[in-house]
């Protein structure tokens, strides 16, 4: 099974073990890149993985 290159807000929250509110806080502060399409947020899996790698000391 191939993973989609894009993720929805709920998928990112689950992937990062965070709430949707916590993820949106990161987006609004500019720490986590995302694009708003209509009412939905879209995240590139590659960018989420990159952000996650940066969090590891």
PDB file of N, CA, C and O in Angstrom:
ATOM      1  N   UNK A   1       0.831  -1.177   0.000  1.00  0.00           N
ATOM      2  CA  UNK A   1       0.000   0.000   0.000  1.00  0.00           C
ATOM      3  C   UNK A   1       0.881   1.250   0.000  1.00  0.00           C
ATOM      4  O   UNK A   1       1.796   1.361   0.816  1.00  0.00           O
ATOM      5  N   UNK A   2       0.617   2.170  -0.891  1.00  0.00           N
ATOM      6  CA  UNK A   2       1.374   3.408  -0.999  1.00  0.00           C
ATOM      7  C   UNK A   2       0.702   4.495  -0.182  1.00  0.00           C
ATOM      8  O   UNK A   2      -0.513   4.677  -0.249  1.00  0.00           O
ATOM      9  N   UNK A   3       1.501   5.214   0.588  1.00  0.00           N
ATOM     10  CA  UNK A   3       0.964   6.314   1.387  1.00  0.00           C
ATOM     11  C   UNK A   3       0.747   7.526   0.506  1.00  0.00           C
ATOM     12  O   UNK A   3       1.544   7.809  -0.389  1.00  0.00           O
ATOM     13  N   UNK A   4      -0.325   8.234   0.762  1.00  0.00           N
ATOM     14  CA  UNK A   4      -0.623   9.448   0.014  1.00  0.00           C
ATOM     15  C   UNK A   4       0.387  10.532   0.377  1.00  0.00           C
ATOM     16  O   UNK A   4       0.794  10.631   1.534  1.00  0.00           O
ATOM     17  N   UNK A   5       0.797  11.347  -0.599  1.00  0.00           N
ATOM     18  CA  UNK A   5       1.744  12.423  -0.292  1.00  0.00           C
ATOM     19  C   UNK A   5       1.098  13.570   0.482  1.00  0.00           C
ATOM     20  O   UNK A   5       1.802  14.422   1.024  1.00  0.00           O
ATOM     21  N   UNK A   6      -0.235  13.600   0.540  1.00  0.00           N
ATOM     22  CA  UNK A   6      -0.910  14.650   1.305  1.00  0.00           C
ATOM     23  C   UNK A   6      -1.686  14.041   2.462  1.00  0.00           C
ATOM     24  O   UNK A   6      -2.145  12.900   2.399  1.00  0.00           O
ATOM     25  N   UNK A   7      -1.820  14.832   3.517  1.00  0.00           N
ATOM     26  CA  UNK A   7      -2.521  14.381   4.712  1.00  0.00           C
ATOM     27  C   UNK A   7      -3.531  15.444   5.125  1.00  0.00           C
ATOM     28  O   UNK A   7      -3.341  16.633   4.869  1.00  0.00           O
ATOM     29  N   UNK A   8      -4.596  15.003   5.761  1.00  0.00           N
ATOM     30  CA  UNK A   8      -5.605  15.897   6.307  1.00  0.00           C
ATOM     31  C   UNK A   8      -5.246  16.201   7.768  1.00  0.00           C
ATOM     32  O   UNK A   8      -4.398  15.534   8.360  1.00  0.00           O
ATOM     33  N   UNK A   9      -5.897  17.204   8.329  1.00  0.00           N
ATOM     34  CA  UNK A   9      -5.623  17.621   9.706  1.00  0.00           C
ATOM     35  C   UNK A   9      -5.743  16.464  10.692  1.00  0.00           C
ATOM     36  O   UNK A   9      -4.865  16.284  11.535  1.00  0.00           O
ATOM     37  N   UNK A  10      -6.800  15.689  10.602  1.00  0.00           N
ATOM     38  CA  UNK A  10      -6.981  14.588  11.548  1.00  0.00           C
ATOM     39  C   UNK A  10      -5.889  13.531  11.406  1.00  0.00           C
ATOM     40  O   UNK A  10      -5.478  12.926  12.396  1.00  0.00           O
ATOM     41  N   UNK A  11      -5.420  13.308  10.187  1.00  0.00           N
ATOM     42  CA  UNK A  11      -4.347  12.338   9.963  1.00  0.00           C
ATOM     43  C   UNK A  11      -3.035  12.828  10.568  1.00  0.00           C
ATOM     44  O   UNK A  11      -2.295  12.052  11.173  1.00  0.00           O
ATOM     45  N   UNK A  12      -2.752  14.117  10.403  1.00  0.00           N
ATOM     46  CA  UNK A  12      -1.519  14.682  10.963  1.00  0.00           C
ATOM     47  C   UNK A  12      -1.569  14.633  12.484  1.00  0.00           C
ATOM     48  O   UNK A  12      -0.581  14.283  13.130  1.00  0.00           O
ATOM     49  N   UNK A  13      -2.708  14.982  13.053  1.00  0.00           N
ATOM     50  CA  UNK A  13      -2.846  14.942  14.509  1.00  0.00           C
ATOM     51  C   UNK A  13      -2.581  13.530  15.037  1.00  0.00           C
ATOM     52  O   UNK A  13      -1.858  13.356  16.019  1.00  0.00           O
ATOM     53  N   UNK A  14      -3.154  12.547  14.399  1.00  0.00           N
ATOM     54  CA  UNK A  14      -2.942  11.159  14.807  1.00  0.00           C
ATOM     55  C   UNK A  14      -1.482  10.749  14.605  1.00  0.00           C
ATOM     56  O   UNK A  14      -0.883  10.120  15.478  1.00  0.00           O
ATOM     57  N   UNK A  15      -0.921  11.102  13.467  1.00  0.00           N
ATOM     58  CA  UNK A  15       0.464  10.772  13.116  1.00  0.00           C
ATOM     59  C   UNK A  15       1.451  11.349  14.130  1.00  0.00           C
ATOM     60  O   UNK A  15       2.443  10.707  14.474  1.00  0.00           O
ATOM     61  N   UNK A  16       1.170  12.576  14.608  1.00  0.00           N
ATOM     62  CA  UNK A  16       2.066  13.250  15.548  1.00  0.00           C
ATOM     63  C   UNK A  16       1.667  13.036  17.007  1.00  0.00           C
ATOM     64  O   UNK A  16       2.310  13.570  17.910  1.00  0.00           O
ATOM     65  N   UNK A  17       0.614  12.260  17.241  1.00  0.00           N
ATOM     66  CA  UNK A  17       0.081  12.034  18.596  1.00  0.00           C
ATOM     67  C   UNK A  17      -0.246  13.353  19.283  1.00  0.00           C
ATOM     68  O   UNK A  17       0.125  13.584  20.434  1.00  0.00           O
ATOM     69  N   UNK A  18      -0.946  14.210  18.554  1.00  0.00           N
ATOM     70  CA  UNK A  18      -1.369  15.513  19.056  1.00  0.00           C
ATOM     71  C   UNK A  18      -2.861  15.665  18.810  1.00  0.00           C
ATOM     72  O   UNK A  18      -3.474  14.873  18.094  1.00  0.00           O
ATOM     73  N   UNK A  19      -3.431  16.695  19.415  1.00  0.00           N
ATOM     74  CA  UNK A  19      -4.812  17.032  19.093  1.00  0.00           C
ATOM     75  C   UNK A  19      -4.811  17.893  17.835  1.00  0.00           C
ATOM     76  O   UNK A  19      -3.781  18.451  17.456  1.00  0.00           O
ATOM     77  N   UNK A  20      -5.964  17.996  17.194  1.00  0.00           N
ATOM     78  CA  UNK A  20      -6.077  18.859  16.017  1.00  0.00           C
ATOM     79  C   UNK A  20      -5.787  20.307  16.403  1.00  0.00           C
ATOM     80  O   UNK A  20      -5.183  21.048  15.628  1.00  0.00           O
ATOM     81  N   UNK A  21      -6.211  20.704  17.579  1.00  0.00           N
ATOM     82  CA  UNK A  21      -5.969  22.070  18.061  1.00  0.00           C
ATOM     83  C   UNK A  21      -4.466  22.351  18.186  1.00  0.00           C
ATOM     84  O   UNK A  21      -4.005  23.433  17.821  1.00  0.00           O
ATOM     85  N   UNK A  22      -3.708  21.386  18.699  1.00  0.00           N
ATOM     86  CA  UNK A  22      -2.257  21.554  18.833  1.00  0.00           C
ATOM     87  C   UNK A  22      -1.592  21.676  17.461  1.00  0.00           C
ATOM     88  O   UNK A  22      -0.681  22.484  17.278  1.00  0.00           O
ATOM     89  N   UNK A  23      -2.047  20.877  16.508  1.00  0.00           N
ATOM     90  CA  UNK A  23      -1.494  20.944  15.152  1.00  0.00           C
ATOM     91  C   UNK A  23      -1.789  22.312  14.540  1.00  0.00           C
ATOM     92  O   UNK A  23      -0.904  22.930  13.948  1.00  0.00           O
ATOM     93  N   UNK A  24      -3.017  22.782  14.679  1.00  0.00           N
ATOM     94  CA  UNK A  24      -3.378  24.095  14.128  1.00  0.00           C
ATOM     95  C   UNK A  24      -2.571  25.216  14.766  1.00  0.00           C
ATOM     96  O   UNK A  24      -2.243  26.200  14.104  1.00  0.00           O
ATOM     97  N   UNK A  25      -2.254  25.077  16.032  1.00  0.00           N
ATOM     98  CA  UNK A  25      -1.420  26.076  16.712  1.00  0.00           C
ATOM     99  C   UNK A  25      -0.034  26.137  16.056  1.00  0.00           C
ATOM    100  O   UNK A  25       0.520  27.220  15.871  1.00  0.00           O
ATOM    101  N   UNK A  26       0.517  24.980  15.711  1.00  0.00           N
ATOM    102  CA  UNK A  26       1.810  24.931  15.023  1.00  0.00           C
ATOM    103  C   UNK A  26       1.712  25.554  13.635  1.00  0.00           C
ATOM    104  O   UNK A  26       2.625  26.252  13.194  1.00  0.00           O
ATOM    105  N   UNK A  27       0.604  25.299  12.952  1.00  0.00           N
ATOM    106  CA  UNK A  27       0.397  25.860  11.613  1.00  0.00           C
ATOM    107  C   UNK A  27       0.305  27.381  11.701  1.00  0.00           C
ATOM    108  O   UNK A  27       0.974  28.089  10.948  1.00  0.00           O
ATOM    109  N   UNK A  28      -0.509  27.877  12.605  1.00  0.00           N
ATOM    110  CA  UNK A  28      -0.724  29.326  12.721  1.00  0.00           C
ATOM    111  C   UNK A  28       0.527  30.074  13.167  1.00  0.00           C
ATOM    112  O   UNK A  28       0.699  31.250  12.847  1.00  0.00           O
ATOM    113  N   UNK A  29       1.401  29.389  13.907  1.00  0.00           N
ATOM    114  CA  UNK A  29       2.647  30.026  14.345  1.00  0.00           C
ATOM    115  C   UNK A  29       3.740  29.918  13.281  1.00  0.00           C
ATOM    116  O   UNK A  29       4.837  30.448  13.456  1.00  0.00           O
ATOM    117  N   UNK A  30       3.436  29.226  12.171  1.00  0.00           N
ATOM    118  CA  UNK A  30       4.396  29.107  11.081  1.00  0.00           C
ATOM    119  C   UNK A  30       5.411  27.998  11.253  1.00  0.00           C
ATOM    120  O   UNK A  30       6.344  27.885  10.458  1.00  0.00           O
ATOM    121  N   UNK A  31       5.247  27.178  12.276  1.00  0.00           N
ATOM    122  CA  UNK A  31       6.208  26.109  12.520  1.00  0.00           C
ATOM    123  C   UNK A  31       5.986  24.884  11.636  1.00  0.00           C
ATOM    124  O   UNK A  31       6.938  24.204  11.250  1.00  0.00           O
ATOM    125  N   UNK A  32       4.718  24.610  11.319  1.00  0.00           N
ATOM    126  CA  UNK A  32       4.376  23.437  10.521  1.00  0.00           C
ATOM    127  C   UNK A  32       3.687  23.902   9.245  1.00  0.00           C
ATOM    128  O   UNK A  32       2.609  24.492   9.314  1.00  0.00           O
ATOM    129  N   UNK A  33       4.284  23.651   8.082  1.00  0.00           N
ATOM    130  CA  UNK A  33       3.696  24.110   6.822  1.00  0.00           C
ATOM    131  C   UNK A  33       2.401  23.372   6.477  1.00  0.00           C
ATOM    132  O   UNK A  33       2.297  22.157   6.643  1.00  0.00           O
ATOM    133  N   UNK A  34       1.434  24.124   6.003  1.00  0.00           N
ATOM    134  CA  UNK A  34       0.152  23.558   5.574  1.00  0.00           C
ATOM    135  C   UNK A  34      -0.503  24.522   4.602  1.00  0.00           C
ATOM    136  O   UNK A  34      -0.148  25.699   4.536  1.00  0.00           O
ATOM    137  N   UNK A  35      -1.461  24.007   3.851  1.00  0.00           N
ATOM    138  CA  UNK A  35      -2.217  24.813   2.897  1.00  0.00           C
ATOM    139  C   UNK A  35      -3.691  24.643   3.203  1.00  0.00           C
ATOM    140  O   UNK A  35      -4.165  23.529   3.426  1.00  0.00           O
ATOM    141  N   UNK A  36      -4.409  25.748   3.213  1.00  0.00           N
ATOM    142  CA  UNK A  36      -5.851  25.679   3.440  1.00  0.00           C
ATOM    143  C   UNK A  36      -6.554  25.626   2.095  1.00  0.00           C
ATOM    144  O   UNK A  36      -6.341  26.482   1.236  1.00  0.00           O
ATOM    145  N   UNK A  37      -7.392  24.615   1.921  1.00  0.00           N
ATOM    146  CA  UNK A  37      -8.178  24.457   0.696  1.00  0.00           C
ATOM    147  C   UNK A  37      -9.639  24.431   1.110  1.00  0.00           C
ATOM    148  O   UNK A  37     -10.138  23.426   1.616  1.00  0.00           O
ATOM    149  N   UNK A  38     -10.316  25.550   0.887  1.00  0.00           N
ATOM    150  CA  UNK A  38     -11.695  25.663   1.351  1.00  0.00           C
ATOM    151  C   UNK A  38     -11.709  25.669   2.865  1.00  0.00           C
ATOM    152  O   UNK A  38     -11.081  26.524   3.491  1.00  0.00           O
ATOM    153  N   UNK A  39     -12.413  24.733   3.453  1.00  0.00           N
ATOM    154  CA  UNK A  39     -12.485  24.618   4.913  1.00  0.00           C
ATOM    155  C   UNK A  39     -11.467  23.627   5.473  1.00  0.00           C
ATOM    156  O   UNK A  39     -11.359  23.476   6.690  1.00  0.00           O
ATOM    157  N   UNK A  40     -10.723  22.954   4.602  1.00  0.00           N
ATOM    158  CA  UNK A  40      -9.816  21.885   5.029  1.00  0.00           C
ATOM    159  C   UNK A  40      -8.357  22.307   4.963  1.00  0.00           C
ATOM    160  O   UNK A  40      -7.962  23.109   4.117  1.00  0.00           O
ATOM    161  N   UNK A  41      -7.573  21.756   5.866  1.00  0.00           N
ATOM    162  CA  UNK A  41      -6.131  21.940   5.852  1.00  0.00           C
ATOM    163  C   UNK A  41      -5.505  20.729   5.187  1.00  0.00           C
ATOM    164  O   UNK A  41      -5.940  19.598   5.408  1.00  0.00           O
ATOM    165  N   UNK A  42      -4.481  20.963   4.369  1.00  0.00           N
ATOM    166  CA  UNK A  42      -3.733  19.898   3.700  1.00  0.00           C
ATOM    167  C   UNK A  42      -2.262  20.030   4.088  1.00  0.00           C
ATOM    168  O   UNK A  42      -1.721  21.132   4.175  1.00  0.00           O
ATOM    169  N   UNK A  43      -1.641  18.898   4.315  1.00  0.00           N
ATOM    170  CA  UNK A  43      -0.241  18.842   4.713  1.00  0.00           C
ATOM    171  C   UNK A  43       0.483  17.888   3.782  1.00  0.00           C
ATOM    172  O   UNK A  43      -0.046  16.833   3.431  1.00  0.00           O
ATOM    173  N   UNK A  44       1.690  18.252   3.380  1.00  0.00           N
ATOM    174  CA  UNK A  44       2.518  17.327   2.607  1.00  0.00           C
ATOM    175  C   UNK A  44       3.236  16.410   3.591  1.00  0.00           C
ATOM    176  O   UNK A  44       3.900  16.873   4.518  1.00  0.00           O
ATOM    177  N   UNK A  45       3.095  15.112   3.379  1.00  0.00           N
ATOM    178  CA  UNK A  45       3.711  14.134   4.290  1.00  0.00           C
ATOM    179  C   UNK A  45       5.213  14.390   4.433  1.00  0.00           C
ATOM    180  O   UNK A  45       5.766  14.266   5.525  1.00  0.00           O
ATOM    181  N   UNK A  46       5.865  14.745   3.333  1.00  0.00           N
ATOM    182  CA  UNK A  46       7.305  15.017   3.354  1.00  0.00           C
ATOM    183  C   UNK A  46       7.629  16.169   4.308  1.00  0.00           C
ATOM    184  O   UNK A  46       8.616  16.104   5.042  1.00  0.00           O
ATOM    185  N   UNK A  47       6.810  17.217   4.303  1.00  0.00           N
ATOM    186  CA  UNK A  47       7.045  18.365   5.180  1.00  0.00           C
ATOM    187  C   UNK A  47       6.748  18.026   6.638  1.00  0.00           C
ATOM    188  O   UNK A  47       7.432  18.511   7.539  1.00  0.00           O
ATOM    189  N   UNK A  48       5.741  17.204   6.872  1.00  0.00           N
ATOM    190  CA  UNK A  48       5.436  16.767   8.239  1.00  0.00           C
ATOM    191  C   UNK A  48       6.592  15.927   8.770  1.00  0.00           C
ATOM    192  O   UNK A  48       7.015  16.111   9.911  1.00  0.00           O
ATOM    193  N   UNK A  49       7.108  15.007   7.956  1.00  0.00           N
ATOM    194  CA  UNK A  49       8.247  14.184   8.364  1.00  0.00           C
ATOM    195  C   UNK A  49       9.476  15.042   8.632  1.00  0.00           C
ATOM    196  O   UNK A  49      10.206  14.799   9.594  1.00  0.00           O
ATOM    197  N   UNK A  50       9.709  16.039   7.792  1.00  0.00           N
ATOM    198  CA  UNK A  50      10.845  16.942   7.989  1.00  0.00           C
ATOM    199  C   UNK A  50      10.698  17.700   9.306  1.00  0.00           C
ATOM    200  O   UNK A  50      11.662  17.810  10.064  1.00  0.00           O
ATOM    201  N   UNK A  51       9.507  18.221   9.587  1.00  0.00           N
ATOM    202  CA  UNK A  51       9.262  18.939  10.843  1.00  0.00           C
ATOM    203  C   UNK A  51       9.515  18.006  12.023  1.00  0.00           C
ATOM    204  O   UNK A  51      10.128  18.398  13.016  1.00  0.00           O
ATOM    205  N   UNK A  52       9.038  16.770  11.905  1.00  0.00           N
ATOM    206  CA  UNK A  52       9.199  15.799  12.980  1.00  0.00           C
ATOM    207  C   UNK A  52      10.677  15.502  13.240  1.00  0.00           C
ATOM    208  O   UNK A  52      11.097  15.411  14.394  1.00  0.00           O
ATOM    209  N   UNK A  53      11.458  15.353  12.182  1.00  0.00           N
ATOM    210  CA  UNK A  53      12.895  15.103  12.327  1.00  0.00           C
ATOM    211  C   UNK A  53      13.592  16.263  13.025  1.00  0.00           C
ATOM    212  O   UNK A  53      14.526  16.050  13.798  1.00  0.00           O
ATOM    213  N   UNK A  54      13.147  17.485  12.760  1.00  0.00           N
ATOM    214  CA  UNK A  54      13.748  18.662  13.395  1.00  0.00           C
ATOM    215  C   UNK A  54      13.459  18.724  14.888  1.00  0.00           C
ATOM    216  O   UNK A  54      14.173  19.406  15.623  1.00  0.00           O
ATOM    217  N   UNK A  55      12.432  18.029  15.346  1.00  0.00           N
ATOM    218  CA  UNK A  55      12.060  18.064  16.757  1.00  0.00           C
ATOM    219  C   UNK A  55      12.917  17.135  17.606  1.00  0.00           C
ATOM    220  O   UNK A  55      12.930  17.235  18.833  1.00  0.00           O
ATOM    221  N   UNK A  56      13.631  16.233  16.945  1.00  0.00           N
ATOM    222  CA  UNK A  56      14.471  15.274  17.665  1.00  0.00           C
ATOM    223  C   UNK A  56      15.834  15.908  17.918  1.00  0.00           C
ATOM    224  O   UNK A  56      16.534  16.283  16.977  1.00  0.00           O
ATOM    225  N   UNK A  57      16.213  16.026  19.200  1.00  0.00           N
ATOM    226  CA  UNK A  57      17.516  16.663  19.508  1.00  0.00           C
ATOM    227  C   UNK A  57      18.697  15.815  19.085  1.00  0.00           C
ATOM    228  O   UNK A  57      19.845  16.217  19.278  1.00  0.00           O
TER     229      UNK A  57
END
